[in-house]
Amino acid sequence: MPSTGPSNSPRARKAAVTVALAVTAVLAGTIPTAQAAHGGTSRCGGRGVDSTALIRYESDIVIKAPLSTVWKLQTDVERWPSWQPPVTTAERLDPGRLKAGSQFRWTTPAPATPTTPATTLTITSTVQELRRDNCILWSGPAMGEGLRIDEGVHLWTFRKVKGGVHVHTEETWTGSQVEADVPTATEALGTGLEAWLRDLKTTAEAQRMP
């Protein structure tokens, strides 16, 4: 994984840690060991995450539920707050079925830290690629008072396997604030993705028909 070390300046180091802690608080959960995506072999319509990004993470899970159930949960973005506790609001910015070019805006709270006020991250995502029951790729910035991710690129793929669905996800972040401490930001990103996978699995399996 491409990486950069923290700044040698104590002030810059402190600022980077503060930003990373704010991101971690937003994403919540137990921080996993960061697992960098190497090479970005997964694609949706020939496109993947940002191959030049310093901050990247990937993970997989098998969900014992029909593919149709998993796909609907993931693509019905307006209902995300009903099963993802970290998502406080979510709205479509255009009508009709989700497709390439569709946009949605969602929010998540960032609790106060010793040096930053409580804020809310607003994330505006644009769907770049979508293949029904197969994959989806979206990207966009996340902005809040004192905290900014210039662009996150998020890929999901879905594949039927014996007994359920194999779900793969990858995400990359770019932006000077989060790039100030790549290892910590990568751990924070991993926390969010692992929590998302767990929530998706729990919800989909609870809806599974007998």
N, C-alpha and C positions, 0 to 999 in steps of 0.2 A: 504494500500500500504506500503511495506517496505520502510523506509526512513532513511536518516542520516542527521544530522544537519551540518551546515558549520563549518569549523575549527575554534577554538578559537584564532588562530594566525592571527593578522591583515594582515600579508604578505600573508599567505595562503588564507585568505578570499578574498583579493584583486585579487590574481591570479585566484581564482575560478570564481569570478564575471567577470573578463576579458575574460576567456574562454567561459563562458556562454553568454556574450554579443556578442562574435564573432559568436557563433552558432546561436544566435537569428538573427543577421544581415544576415547570410546566408539564413535562412529560410524565413525571412521577414514576413510582414503582422501584423495584430493586435493579440497580445498574448491573447489567451483564458484562462479561468480558467482551470488549469490542472485537468484532469479527469483520475485517475489511473485505469488501468485494474486490476481487482481483480480476480485472479484464473485462468485466461486464458482458458475459456471454449471453445472458438472457436478453430477449428482445420482444417488442410488441410492434408488429408492422415494420420490422427492420430498425426500430429505434429503441434505445435504452437510456440508462442514467448518464449523467455527465462524466465522460471518461477522464476529464482533466481535473475533476474535483478532488480536493485534499481530504474532505470528510465524506466517508461512505460506509454503508453497513448493509448486510444482507442476512436473511434468515428464512427458514422454512418450517412448515408445520403440516401435519395431516389431520384433516377434519372429517369426522365420521358423520357425514350428512350429504344429501344430494348436491350436485354441482349447481343446480338451479337455485337452491336455498342460499348457498354461499355467495353466488354471483349477485343475487338480488340484494342481500344485506350490504355488500360492498359498494354497489353502484346506486343504491337508493340513498344518495348523500344527505338528503333532507332529514332522514331518520337516524343518522349517525348518533345524535345526542341520546336517543332512546336506548342504545346499547353500549356506547363508549363514554364512560364517565368523564374523561378529559375533554370531550367536545361539548361545549356549552351551547353553541348555536351553529346552524348550518342552513344555508339557503342557496337555491339555484338562481343564477342570474339570467337564465334564458329558459324558454319553455320546451316541452317535448322530451323525448327519450334522450338519455345521456349519450353523447357521441363526440367524435373528434371536433374540437372547437367549442364545446360546451364549457361554461364557466360556473364555478360555485365559490361562495365565500363562507368561511367557518372561523370560529373563535375558540380560544382556550385561555383560561386565566393563568397568569404568572404571579405567584405570591411574592410578597415583599421579601427582600434579603436585607442584611445589615447595611448595604450601601446602595440599594436600588428600590424604588417604590413598587408597590403592587401595580401590575399593569395587565392588559389583555392583549394577547397576540391575535391579530387579524390576518388570516391567510386567504389569499385570493388565488384559486387554482384554475388552470386551463387544461382541459383534456387534450393531449397531443395525439394519442392513438387509442383506439378501442376496438377490440375484436370480441364479439359477444361470446360469453362462456369460455373465453380463452385468456384475454389479457387486457390491461388498461395502464396507460401511462399519463400522468399529469405533472404539471410544474407550476411554480409561482412563488412569490415572496411572502414572508411572514414578518409583520411589523407590529411593534408595540413601543410604549414609552421607554427609551433606554435600551431597547433590544431589537435587533433586526437580523434576519436571514435574507440575503439578497435573492437567492433562488434555491428552492428545494425541488428536486426532480424525483418522482416516486413511481416505481414500476411494480406491478402485481401480475403474476401469471397463475393460472389455474389449470390443473390437469387431473383427469379422473384416474384413480388408482383403485386397487381392490379394497372395497370397504369404505371408500370415501373420496376425498379430494386432496391432492397435494397442492399446497399454496406456497408460492415463493414470492418474496418481496425484497426489493432493493431501493435504497434512497441515497441521494447525495445532497450535500449542502455547499453553498458558496457564499462568501461575504467576509469582509475584513474582521468583523467582530468575532465570529465563530472560528475563523481561521487563525486567530491569535493563539489558540490553544487546541490544536487538532486532536490530541488524544482524549481530552476531556469532552470536547464537542462530539466526538465519535461515540463515546460511551453514552452521552445523553441521547443521541440519535438512536442508538441501539435500544435504550430503555423504552423509547416510544414505540419502536417497531415491535419489540417483543410483547409489550402490553397490548398493542393493536391485534396481533395474532391471537393472543390468549382470549381477548374479548370476542373476536370473530368466531373462534372455535367454540367457546362456551355458548354463545348465542345461537349459532347454527345448529349445534348438537342438541340444544334444548328444544329447537323447533322441528327436529327430525320426526317424520311420521313413523308410527309403529310398523 
